[in-house]
Amino acid sequence: MTSTGSRIIVLGAGVCGLAAGMLLRRDGHEVTVLERDHESVPRSPDPAWERWARSGVTQFRQPHFLQSRGRIVLEEELPGVIRALEEAGGLRFDPLELMPPPIADRAPRFGDERFQTVTARRPVLEQVLGRAADAEPGLEIRRGVSVRELMVRAYDGNPHVVGVRADSGEQLEADLVVDAMGRRSQLPRWLEEAGTSPIHEEIEDSGFIYYTRYFRARNGGIPEFRAPILTSVGTFSVLTLPGDNNTWSVTVYISAGDIPLKRLRDPERWTALVAACPSHAHWLDGEPISGVLAMGGVTDRYRRFRSDGRPVATGVAAVGDACACTNPSNGRGMSLGLMHVQRLRDVIRAHLENPREFADAWDQVTEAVLTPWYRENVEEDRARIVEMEALRKGLEPEPPRTRSALLRRALLAAVPRDADAFRAFLASRCCLIPLRETLANPEFVEHIVRVAGDSPAPRLAGPNRAQLLNLLDDLRAAA
Ligand SMILES: Cc1cc2nc3c(=O)[nH]c(=O)nc-3n(C[C@H](O)[C@H](O)[C@H](O)COP(=O)(O)OP(=O)(O)OC[C@H]3O[C@@H](n4cnc5c(N)ncnc54)[C@H](O)[C@@H]3O)c2cc1C
């Protein structure tokens, strides 16, 4: 096996699988991508949005936003994809334009372009990426091939994956199998069935339910932002995501334990709630292009493929959601996945010739670049669920107790007032620098604590709990 010209099988043709296929093929490997869903990539965005059957990706028509880290990776590695996305109607978007009005220092700064992105609805983004992958010389993409199990042999004292077996019984051999099967990947079960030690896995239900509706502008472009992209309004949160071709999505999400709010599945109630939020009501002013799409049961899940300090198997690497995935309200999954794919390509370049060295290096890189984002998201989810639950019971949320929670609160209070705090917050939202890293800088901490003073993070206007329940009940009475 050499670091170029190896046989690599990528499982799954989602965002990460397609990107991995292209990057690894460009390094001279013989790459086959196997995808369970059988439909080929539509020719243009409209049929992708309206008809593309992608049952393998449950969230395919849920709201998606490409953070700037994803745009940066694509521009570095696959610039043609960004060009094609813009040609397909993808929106170039600069989140710095959402700088809150009270911030006086509005001068542009060196490096500000790093925040920009190009974004689109998920089916459109994947259609563009899929077409690019189909056109990649020498890259084999086989759709309608469902992989069932691994082929494993002993190598150098370790179980070593040497290929996969499809549902049809077909066997495909490889020097490396890349798991890009997303958040429902069965890799840990397959490994155990092949006789390896169990992997380390952490799973928790993030506890949110999402209710989303898409719109298209009747005239002109997307609505003006009068609030941040993601805002907490008491016991619910609102997420407004701009998309391609003058489309956008509005999502209301709630705690899964909040039974009365589950009536938001009803389009009339959903509309009444958004209309009752002064900073968001105008996002309803478009032509609805979907019903209210609900999604719950979204787990935070982290996997580490090691046991007793050793890889549970060599010859296999999990990437993107298959390795770590979280509640998606920060919209980071695709960007982190693309960044992870880029690093996988680098580790393959450096270490593929030695399977054990490769497994160790891949674990180290994953822990360094992906895991900090996972931990940050989980910490934020837990805090928000606790806050929602307290407010639902009519209690004041508990004040933060840990140092990181206190610093987070200071940062959130400083964001609407201060250009440095705003940029630091954006850098985390855009998957550029995790908050933990930014908040490790004592000078920055001193600065935000001073700016925050005693003021709490601002709360956005919207119905309070009693008004919210009345609003949902009134509609029941009317129905
Ligand atoms: C509600 C929701 C909203 C989200 N919003 C955002 C957002 O705004 N921004 C963002 O960046 N991310 C968002 N995400 C996350 C994003 O969807 C994922 O991070 C991304 O899809 C991961 O890509 P992937 O390629 O790793 O996996 P996936 O896209 O899930 O692709 C996995 C592929 O593997 C295939 N597969 C599975 N099993 C097999 C098998 N046995 N054999 C062959 N093929 C198989 C599947 O069919 C699928 O095509 C959201 C997620 C959810 C749940």
The ligand as an SDF file (V2000), in Angstrom:
LIG
                    3D

 53 58  0  0  0  0  0  0  0  0999 V2000
  -32.5650   19.1320   11.3250 C   0  0  0  0  0  0  0  0  0  0  0  0
  -31.1370   19.3030   10.8600 C   0  0  0  0  0  0  0  0  0  0  0  0
  -30.6980   20.5380   10.3750 C   0  0  0  0  0  0  0  0  0  0  0  0
  -29.3700   20.7180    9.9830 C   0  0  0  0  0  0  0  0  0  0  0  0
  -28.9490   21.9460    9.5830 N   0  0  0  0  0  0  0  0  0  0  0  0
  -27.6430   22.1420    9.2460 C   0  0  0  0  0  0  0  0  0  0  0  0
  -27.1690   23.4160    8.8410 C   0  0  0  0  0  0  0  0  0  0  0  0
  -27.8930   24.4160    8.8390 O   0  0  0  0  0  0  0  0  0  0  0  0
  -25.8590   23.5260    8.4800 N   0  0  0  0  0  0  0  0  0  0  0  0
  -25.0140   22.4640    8.5110 C   0  0  0  0  0  0  0  0  0  0  0  0
  -23.8460   22.6220    8.1780 O   0  0  0  0  0  0  0  0  0  0  0  0
  -25.4390   21.2530    8.9030 N   0  0  0  0  0  0  0  0  0  0  0  0
  -26.7160   21.0670    9.2740 C   0  0  0  0  0  0  0  0  0  0  0  0
  -27.1380   19.8270    9.6690 N   0  0  0  0  0  0  0  0  0  0  0  0
  -26.1630   18.7430    9.7320 C   0  0  0  0  0  0  0  0  0  0  0  0
  -25.9120   18.1590    8.3520 C   0  0  0  0  0  0  0  0  0  0  0  0
  -27.1270   17.7050    7.8080 O   0  0  0  0  0  0  0  0  0  0  0  0
  -24.9190   17.0210    8.4930 C   0  0  0  0  0  0  0  0  0  0  0  0
  -23.8160   17.4750    9.2370 O   0  0  0  0  0  0  0  0  0  0  0  0
  -24.4320   16.5150    7.1500 C   0  0  0  0  0  0  0  0  0  0  0  0
  -25.4740   15.9690    6.4080 O   0  0  0  0  0  0  0  0  0  0  0  0
  -23.3930   15.4310    7.3640 C   0  0  0  0  0  0  0  0  0  0  0  0
  -22.9670   14.9670    6.1250 O   0  0  0  0  0  0  0  0  0  0  0  0
  -22.4270   13.4880    5.9950 P   0  0  0  0  0  0  0  0  0  0  0  0
  -21.9620   13.3760    4.5960 O   0  0  0  0  0  0  0  0  0  0  0  0
  -21.5010   13.1820    7.1170 O   0  0  0  0  0  0  0  0  0  0  0  0
  -23.7040   12.5400    6.2290 O   0  0  0  0  0  0  0  0  0  0  0  0
  -25.0930   12.5050    5.4510 P   0  0  0  0  0  0  0  0  0  0  0  0
  -25.3400   13.7450    4.7450 O   0  0  0  0  0  0  0  0  0  0  0  0
  -26.0970   12.0440    6.4480 O   0  0  0  0  0  0  0  0  0  0  0  0
  -24.8800   11.3620    4.3670 O   0  0  0  0  0  0  0  0  0  0  0  0
  -24.7600   10.0130    4.7120 C   0  0  0  0  0  0  0  0  0  0  0  0
  -24.9740    9.1750    3.4510 C   0  0  0  0  0  0  0  0  0  0  0  0
  -24.6520    7.8080    3.7260 O   0  0  0  0  0  0  0  0  0  0  0  0
  -25.5990    6.9880    3.0720 C   0  0  0  0  0  0  0  0  0  0  0  0
  -25.6250    5.6860    3.7410 N   0  0  0  0  0  0  0  0  0  0  0  0
  -26.0440    5.4270    5.0040 C   0  0  0  0  0  0  0  0  0  0  0  0
  -25.9290    4.1080    5.2630 N   0  0  0  0  0  0  0  0  0  0  0  0
  -25.4130    3.5350    4.1450 C   0  0  0  0  0  0  0  0  0  0  0  0
  -25.0750    2.1970    3.8070 C   0  0  0  0  0  0  0  0  0  0  0  0
  -25.2370    1.1790    4.6660 N   0  0  0  0  0  0  0  0  0  0  0  0
  -24.5600    1.9520    2.5780 N   0  0  0  0  0  0  0  0  0  0  0  0
  -24.3850    2.9730    1.6790 C   0  0  0  0  0  0  0  0  0  0  0  0
  -24.7030    4.2540    1.9600 N   0  0  0  0  0  0  0  0  0  0  0  0
  -25.2090    4.5250    3.1710 C   0  0  0  0  0  0  0  0  0  0  0  0
  -26.8950    7.7710    3.2150 C   0  0  0  0  0  0  0  0  0  0  0  0
  -27.8740    7.3480    2.2870 O   0  0  0  0  0  0  0  0  0  0  0  0
  -26.4140    9.1990    2.9860 C   0  0  0  0  0  0  0  0  0  0  0  0
  -26.4680    9.5490    1.6360 O   0  0  0  0  0  0  0  0  0  0  0  0
  -28.4580   19.6300   10.0650 C   0  0  0  0  0  0  0  0  0  0  0  0
  -28.8910   18.3990   10.5510 C   0  0  0  0  0  0  0  0  0  0  0  0
  -30.2030   18.2340   10.9700 C   0  0  0  0  0  0  0  0  0  0  0  0
  -30.6080   16.9060   11.5510 C   0  0  0  0  0  0  0  0  0  0  0  0
  1  2  1  0
  2  3  1  0
  2 52  2  0
  3  4  2  0
  4  5  1  0
  4 50  1  0
  5  6  2  0
  6  7  1  0
  6 13  1  0
  7  8  2  0
  7  9  1  0
  9 10  1  0
 10 11  2  0
 10 12  1  0
 12 13  2  0
 13 14  1  0
 14 15  1  0
 14 50  1  0
 15 16  1  0
 16 17  1  0
 16 18  1  0
 18 19  1  0
 18 20  1  0
 20 21  1  0
 20 22  1  0
 22 23  1  0
 23 24  1  0
 24 25  2  0
 24 26  1  0
 24 27  1  0
 27 28  1  0
 28 29  2  0
 28 30  1  0
 28 31  1  0
 31 32  1  0
 32 33  1  0
 33 34  1  0
 33 48  1  0
 34 35  1  0
 35 36  1  0
 35 46  1  0
 36 37  1  0
 36 45  1  0
 37 38  2  0
 38 39  1  0
 39 40  1  0
 39 45  2  0
 40 41  1  0
 40 42  2  0
 42 43  1  0
 43 44  2  0
 44 45  1  0
 46 47  1  0
 46 48  1  0
 48 49  1  0
 50 51  2  0
 51 52  1  0
 52 53  1  0
M  END
$$$$
